[in-house]
Amino acid sequence: MTFRITRLDDAQGPVLKVDGWLQAEGLPDLEREIGRAWVAGPAGLGLDLGGLRQADDASLWLLRRLLLGGARLIDCPPYLALRLSLAAGPQGHEVPGPAADRGA
């Protein structure tokens, strides 16, 4: 495995911190942890991506799917936000889920 997942929680709900290189072969492990975290809390899942160094196309697809499902991307690196075609949010590089107010 080329990445590490650490469970952290904040006031908004469960948070998974992902560090390292996220690639297709590791996605089943990440999806399993996401399933555990999503069931554990009523609020939307947060993914802290501040330590993510690289993500392949399959990983980007998963992150987009999670965003559409209401997940929050926290401390999303600028290169990743660009690859996801998202603008940085108001607090650093936090990218809110679709239900959040984006200042429109």
Buried (B, 14 or more C-beta within 10 A) or exposed (E): EEBEBEEEBEEEBBBBBBBBBBBEEBBEEBEEBBEEBBEEBEBBBBBBBEBBBBBBEBBBEBBBEBBEEBBBBBBBBEEBBEBBEBEBBEEEBBBBBEEEEEEE
